[in-house]
Amino acid sequence: MTNPNPSPAAAKTPAHSTEVEKATTGALVSKQGTTTIADNVVAKVAGLATREVSGVYDLGGGAARAFSALRERIPGASASVAQGVSVEVGEKQAAIDLQILVEYGVSIADLSRSVRKNVIGAVEQITGLEVVEVNINVSDVHIPGDDEGDEPRVDTGRVQ
């Protein structure tokens, strides 16, 4: 004989589902009203939280990074805080994808754990959304001396 009234626990979905509830923007709903959080807000928070972690050289990669370098040369223009960040925001949850450049010599596994922890903490604290996943794509390694702003190494001819 089957139970016509399944228990409430059986009807619940897992707390950490990997799929984000689909919506164009996130919404926090209460009896007093609704708070809507735009995707770009979550992306900016995630971008700032990522940049706070020691070992992250920059966000973005490829064409976006080249475009940002050109934009920095224009007076009054600045790079986007959300560069290298894409998000999916649902009613209660968010999923975040990051594209980062790491400093040479930094453990990518340790850095990824630190970035995830910092991004999840910041986004959940500031927005109230549950972060279900933070995917990290390491697109490059920054080697000192590779950029114009870095001082080039002077070769003295001596073996060190």
Secondary structure, DSSP 4 states (H G I P E B T S, - for coil): ---SS--HHHHPPPTT-SSPPP-SSEEEEETTEEEEE-HHHHHHHHHHHHHTSTTEEEE--THHHHHHHHHHTSTT----TTTTEEEEE-SSEEEEEEEEEEETTS-HHHHHHHHHHHHHHHHHHHH--EEEEEEEEEEEEE-TTSSTTSPPPP--S---
